[in-house]
Amino acid sequence: MNITVYLGSASGNHPGYAQEVIKLGTWIGKSGHRLIYGGSRIGLMGELAEAVLQAGGEVIGIEPGFFVDSCLQHDGITQLIVTETMAERKEKLIAYGDAYIAFPGGTGTLEEISEVMSQVRLGHNDKPCIVFNLNGYYEPLRQMLDVMVREGFLDEESRSSFLFLPDVESIARALE
């Protein structure tokens, strides 16, 4: 299975982020799945890619040329796909994925998983959409989606498609 993981190139303020992203990457690699991600060598992105590789897995990075020009790409991954734009990168991250996971990250991560959620809502994508709600990180997003249902802007069936899971073990159970 190709698992697209959205996450930041920053490391975050707590060591728990790196610990959990390494657990996620180790599970992906040991389970025989392939990581699809943003292609960077820095921050949580780099930690995730390294963990998958160390566990014997394959890693496909998709990165726009301007990041490659800044030497942000991970040179040790299985394959690097260079795109012209961020929009093209987003399209490829979705197209290559058989499942999507949003790890804690910033506005780019939120934008990317929101795009997947919109596709699911419109019926253009029926693949698993998982929000890694590590230590309640995405609780405000969960609450916002519940408000959308309550206020009539999102149907309950679509809302129930977005899984908010607290740890790698529950993600593994959901995908296997």
C-alpha positions as CSV (number, residue, x, y, z in Angstrom):
1,M,0.0,0.0,0.0
2,N,1.2,3.5,-0.8
3,I,0.7,5.6,2.3
4,T,0.8,9.4,1.7
5,V,1.9,11.1,4.9
6,Y,1.4,14.9,5.2
7,L,3.7,16.5,7.9
8,G,5.9,19.4,8.5
9,S,9.5,20.0,7.6
10,A,9.9,21.5,11.1
11,S,10.5,19.3,14.1
12,G,8.0,20.9,16.5
13,N,8.6,21.9,20.1
14,H,8.3,18.5,21.7
15,P,10.5,15.4,21.3
16,G,7.4,13.3,21.2
17,Y,6.7,14.3,17.6
18,A,10.0,12.8,16.5
19,Q,9.5,9.7,18.6
20,E,6.0,9.1,17.1
21,V,7.0,9.9,13.5
22,I,9.8,7.3,13.8
23,K,7.3,4.8,15.1
24,L,5.1,5.5,12.2
25,G,7.9,5.2,9.7
26,T,9.1,2.0,11.2
27,W,5.6,0.5,11.0
28,I,5.3,1.6,7.3
29,G,8.7,0.1,6.4
30,K,8.3,-3.2,8.4
31,S,4.7,-3.7,7.1
32,G,5.9,-3.7,3.5
33,H,4.1,-0.4,2.7
34,R,5.6,2.4,0.7
35,L,5.8,6.0,2.0
36,I,4.7,8.8,-0.3
37,Y,5.7,12.2,1.2
38,G,6.9,15.7,0.4
39,G,10.5,14.7,-0.3
40,S,12.4,16.8,2.3
41,R,15.4,15.7,4.3
42,I,14.8,18.1,7.2
43,G,12.5,18.1,10.3
44,L,9.9,15.5,10.8
45,M,9.8,14.8,7.0
46,G,13.4,13.6,7.2
47,E,12.9,11.6,10.3
48,L,9.9,9.8,8.8
49,A,11.8,9.0,5.5
50,E,14.8,7.7,7.5
51,A,12.7,5.5,9.7
52,V,11.0,3.9,6.7
53,L,14.3,3.3,5.0
54,Q,15.9,1.9,8.1
55,A,13.0,-0.5,8.4
56,G,13.6,-1.8,4.9
57,G,10.8,0.2,3.2
58,E,10.6,2.2,0.0
59,V,10.2,6.0,0.0
60,I,8.9,8.2,-2.8
61,G,9.3,11.9,-2.3
62,I,7.5,14.5,-4.3
63,E,9.0,17.9,-4.2
64,P,8.8,21.1,-6.2
65,G,11.9,22.2,-8.1
66,F,12.4,25.4,-6.0
67,F,12.9,23.2,-2.9
68,V,15.4,21.1,-4.8
69,D,17.2,24.3,-5.9
70,S,17.5,25.0,-2.2
71,C,18.9,21.5,-1.5
72,L,16.1,20.5,0.8
73,Q,15.5,17.1,-0.9
74,H,16.4,13.8,0.7
75,D,19.0,12.3,-1.6
76,G,18.8,8.8,0.0
77,I,15.2,7.9,-0.8
78,T,14.0,5.3,-3.3
79,Q,12.7,7.9,-5.8
80,L,12.4,11.7,-6.0
81,I,9.7,13.2,-8.3
82,V,10.3,16.8,-9.0
83,T,7.3,19.0,-9.8
84,E,7.0,22.5,-11.3
85,T,4.6,23.8,-8.6
86,M,3.2,23.1,-5.2
87,A,-0.2,22.5,-6.8
88,E,1.3,19.7,-9.0
89,R,3.0,18.3,-5.9
90,K,-0.3,18.2,-4.1
91,E,-2.0,16.4,-7.0
92,K,0.7,13.8,-7.2
93,L,0.7,13.2,-3.4
94,I,-3.0,12.4,-3.7
95,A,-2.7,10.4,-6.9
96,Y,0.1,8.1,-5.6
97,G,-1.6,7.5,-2.3
98,D,-3.8,4.5,-1.3
99,A,-4.3,6.0,2.1
100,Y,-3.6,9.4,3.6
101,I,-2.3,10.3,7.1
102,A,-2.0,13.9,8.5
103,F,0.7,13.9,11.1
104,P,1.0,17.1,13.2
105,G,2.3,19.9,11.1
106,G,1.6,23.5,10.0
107,T,-0.6,25.3,7.5
108,G,0.7,23.2,4.5
109,T,-0.2,20.0,6.3
110,L,-3.6,21.3,7.1
111,E,-4.1,22.5,3.5
112,E,-3.1,19.1,2.1
113,I,-5.3,17.0,4.3
114,S,-8.2,19.4,3.7
115,E,-7.9,18.8,0.0
116,V,-8.2,15.1,0.6
117,M,-11.2,15.6,2.9
118,S,-12.9,17.8,0.2
119,Q,-12.3,15.0,-2.4
120,V,-13.8,12.4,-0.1
121,R,-16.8,14.7,0.6
122,L,-17.4,15.2,-3.2
123,G,-17.1,11.5,-3.8
124,H,-14.0,11.8,-5.9
125,N,-11.9,9.8,-3.4
126,D,-12.8,6.8,-1.3
127,K,-9.4,6.0,0.2
128,P,-8.8,6.1,4.0
129,C,-8.3,9.6,5.4
130,I,-6.6,9.5,8.8
131,V,-5.8,12.4,11.1
132,F,-3.1,11.4,13.5
133,N,-4.5,13.2,16.6
134,L,-1.3,12.8,18.6
135,N,-1.9,14.2,22.2
136,G,-5.0,15.9,20.9
137,Y,-3.1,18.0,18.3
138,Y,-6.0,18.0,15.8
139,E,-8.8,18.2,18.4
140,P,-9.7,21.7,17.2
141,L,-10.1,20.4,13.6
142,R,-12.3,17.5,14.9
143,Q,-14.4,20.0,16.7
144,M,-14.7,22.2,13.7
145,L,-15.9,19.3,11.5
146,D,-18.5,18.5,14.2
147,V,-19.7,22.1,14.1
148,M,-19.9,21.8,10.3
149,V,-22.2,18.8,10.7
150,R,-24.3,20.5,13.4
151,E,-24.7,23.6,11.2
152,G,-25.6,21.7,8.1
153,F,-22.4,22.3,6.0
154,L,-21.1,18.7,6.2
155,D,-23.1,15.5,6.2
156,E,-22.5,12.9,8.9
157,E,-21.5,10.2,6.5
158,S,-18.6,12.3,5.1
159,R,-17.6,13.4,8.6
160,S,-17.4,9.7,9.7
161,S,-15.0,9.1,6.8
162,F,-12.3,11.2,8.5
163,L,-10.7,9.0,11.2
164,F,-9.0,10.8,14.1
165,L,-6.7,8.3,15.6
166,P,-4.3,8.8,18.6
167,D,-1.4,6.5,17.9
168,V,0.5,4.3,15.4
169,E,-1.2,1.1,16.7
170,S,-4.7,2.4,15.9
171,I,-3.6,3.6,12.5
172,A,-2.1,0.2,11.8
173,R,-5.3,-1.5,12.8
174,A,-7.4,0.9,10.6
175,L,-5.2,0.2,7.5
176,E,-4.7,-3.5,7.8
